[in-house]
Amino acid sequence: MGGGSGMGGRVIAVLRGSDGRFLLPASRVLMDAGLRLEVQLPTPGALDVIEALDGAGAGTVITRSDAADAIAAGASFLVTPGVMTDAIRYGTDHGVPVYAGALTPTEVWDAHRAGATFVKVFPAASVGPGYISALRQPFPEPKYVAVGGIKLAQAPEYLAAGAVAVGADAPLVGDVLTSGDLDGLRDRALAWAVL
């Protein structure tokens, strides 16, 4: 999948939950569909899944220690929920792409200056695709990824506005981590994979 670049397709599937029973099979379904995978660290078994699946990334990376644990498990990229400078620098110092969360123009600039490979605009659905276009005016250098509440029908608008990828959370993964509905997940994943 993403390999060293942290890029692959234009969709990053975001898995998080308080129940890890279906985490590995759900992760396999998403990656088999051609999506990049972000497994959020608070999810039980996250590091084990990252270690088991080549190309998986780690999300909710907040501290330097989180970054070190994720990289040791083989994470192909790191995702921070905000401008976590220590985690960003640790990742970039170790050659691992970092998606740094940001929303305001100041946060976007701070994430870019800290060395983030991508700026994750979160929560994107609350500001809409036009916000990505607006950010690109004063800050054309960062590569933007739109994440947070984006539905399948809206995703092309974010890509057209200049996002290099979109993160798909609840609208893609649904309740798979509690229900174990892998067939439903596979159908949704294949619909997202064509973006």
Secondary structure, 3 states (H helix, E strand, C coil): CCHHHCCCCCEEEEECCCCCCCHHHHHHHHHHCCCEEEEECCCCCHHHHHHHCCCCEEECCCCHHHHHHHHHCCCCCEEECCCCHHHHHHHHHCCCCEEEEECCHHHHHHHHHCCCCEEEECCHHHCCHHHHHHHHCCCCCCCEEEECCCCCCCHHHHHHCCCCEEEECHHHHCCHHHHCCHHHHHHHHHHHHCC
